[in-house]
């Protein structure tokens, strides 16, 4: 990975969206909800006011509209501030 987030930002790879419901109904792409959890791929160094508490490999929950989407080598990622992360799983 050649992306290094700056300051208090983290790079997250979102978990895959659900393909089927419990009853076995297949969900089309247009109806799938964005996943709200993912894995931390890279972290910045933090700021002088806020130290970085997340680390690479953490599974996290984040807000529905948090972060900026980007695509690299065919993979989708989110980059967001550490404060946009709601919890570590």
Secondary structure, 3 states (H helix, E strand, C coil): CCCCCCCCEEEEEECCCCCECCCCCECCHHHCCCCCEEEEEEECCCCCCCCCCCCCCCEEEECCCCCEEEEECCEEEEEEEHHHEEEEC
